[in-house]
């Protein structure tokens, strides 16, 4: 993997280890309050990443771990309950989304129809343009601790690699070299769709744009 020229973006070393699960729009969760069971709710996280809870209103749930959401909701309920104990359970995961951009016919965010690989995601995006550099496609993935990892993959038809995708992966197809990747992240780092957040040089790069 080559990362020269991307020091301003900052990529962590690639690992196939599964990071801690982040909640996503479309996930169905139960927010239980054992000390006040009348407040327990089963909710679906909205497109804006929020859920509506009794007494406290709208709470951002997406791009948080279950433990982080439990902590946040406990703090909100601390002014309403004597013992603000909160237990969050993932009941059902929502659609698995990947983002395909760059030299493809229809860039955008796509629902994964089951387990797919990176080349199949390009097909979903209408295939690559004649100007695409398909031998050095960037796969950007959230790693442990919210870090952002980069892997270069060859996605030429019938000759490329078979790389399984994970929820929240970003595939960027350059024209010729990955030099365009810096401009891509500069443009989108302040408005990354929910579910595609990473740490930028030690700070969280969450965005709250809908998709």
N, C-alpha and C positions, 0 to 999 in steps of 0.2 A: 504493500500500500504506500502510495506517495502522498505526502502532505506538504511538500515544499511549496512556499508561496501562500500558505493559508494561515500564517501565524496570527494575522489580525482576526481570524475567525476563531481559531482555537479548537482543535479536535483531540479527543482523548484516544488512547490506544484502543483498537478494536477488540472486543470480546464477545463471545456468543452466550455469555451468562445472561440469564433473564433478570432484568431490573425489577424492583418492587412495583406492583401493579398500581397504575394511576387510574382514577375514575374518569370516564369519558361521557360526553353527551350521548343519550340513548341508553345508558346503563340504568337498570332498575335496582334500587337500594332500599333497605329497610333502615330507618333511623329510629331506634328504640330508646325509650327513657324508662328504665325499670322502676325508678322511684316515682314516676308520674305516667303510668301506662296510657292514660287518655291522650297523651301527646305523641305516642308512637304512630309513625306513618310509613307506608310503602310508597315510594315515589320514583318517577322516572326523571333522570337528569335532562333538563331542557336543552334546546340547541344553543342557548347562551351559556350553558354550563352550570346553571343554577337550579336549586330546588326551593320550594316554598314550604317553610316550617311554621307551625303554630307558635304564636307569641313573638317570634323573632323575624318573620318574613323571609325575604329572599336571601339565600346563602349560596356562595360559590362552592360547587362541589367538584367540578371537573378540574383535571390537572392536579389533583390532590390524592395522596394515599388515603387509605381508610383510616389509619391512625391520625393523620393530619386533620381529616374532616371531623373525627370524633373529638379531637382537641378543640377545633374551632367552634363546633356546636355547643360543647360543654361550656366554653367561655361565654357564648351568647346567652345560654340559659342560666348562667351564674347569677344574673340579676333577677331571675324569675323563680328559681327553684333553690331550696335549701341544700339539696344534694343533687347537683346537675350531672348525674351519671348518664353517659350517652354511649350506645353500642350501635355501630354501623355495620351492616352486612350486605355484601353484593348478592343480590337475588338472581339477576340475569344480566350478562354482558350485552351491550348494544352492538350495532354494526361495527365491523372492523374496517377502518378507513386507512387508505394510503394516499399520498399526494404525489402526482406525477407532473413534472414541469420541464421546461426547456424546449428542445427541438422535437416536440410531438404535435400531432395534429389537433388534439383537444386536451390541453392541459387542465388540470383540476384535481379535486379530491374525489376519490372513488371508494365505494363500498366493496370490500373483498367478498366475492361469492365463495366462501370456504377458503381452504388453503390454496394459495396461488404463489407463483414465483415472480421474480422481477420482470422477466420477459412477458409473461401473461399480463402484467400490469401495463406494459407498453401497448399491448394489443387493445386493452380496454380503453386506452387513451387515443385510439385511432392509428397507432403505429407511429414510427419515427418519420421525420421529414427527410428529404434528400440531403439536406445540409447537416444532418446529425452525425456526431462522432460516436458511433455505437460501441467502439472498442474500449472506451474509457468513460463509462457512465458512473455517476456518483450515487452511491446508496448512503443516505444519512439516517442514522438510527439513534434513538435514545438509549444510553448506556446506564450502568449502575450509578446511582447518585444524581441522576438527571443530566449527566454529561452528554455531549454530542459526539458521535463517532462517525468517521468517514471510511468507506471502503470503495475502491474502484473496481468495477466489474465489466466484463466483456459481454454485451448483450446482442451480438450479431446473430441473425437467424441461423439456426442449425449448427452454429459453431461456438455460440456463447456459453456462459456458465448458467447452471440452474441454481438459483439462490432463492430460498424460501423467504417470504416477507413476513414481517410482524406488524401488528397494529401500530399506526403512527409513523411508519417508515416514509421517507421522502426519497423519490427517485428524480435525479436531475440529469437530463440528457444535454450535453453541451454541443456546440457546433463543431468544434475541433479539439479544443483542450479544456481542461477543467479550470482555466483561468477565469471563465465566466462565473464560476461558483461564488467568488467573493462578492461580485455585484449582485448576484441573486440573494445572498443572505443580507447584504446591506439594505436591499430594497424591502425585504420581508421580515426582518428581525423584530420590527416594532408591531407587526400585525400577523404573527403566525396564527393560523387557525387553532382553536382549542383542540388539544390532543396531539399537537405537533410541537410542544414546547421543549426547550433545552436550556442548559446553562451556558451563558455567553461569558467566557473568561471569568468564571466564578460568580456571575450574577445570573439571576433567573430571567429567561427570555420569554416568559409567558405572554401570549397575546390573547385578546378576547374578541377577535373578529369571528363572526358566524360563518359557517360554510353549509 
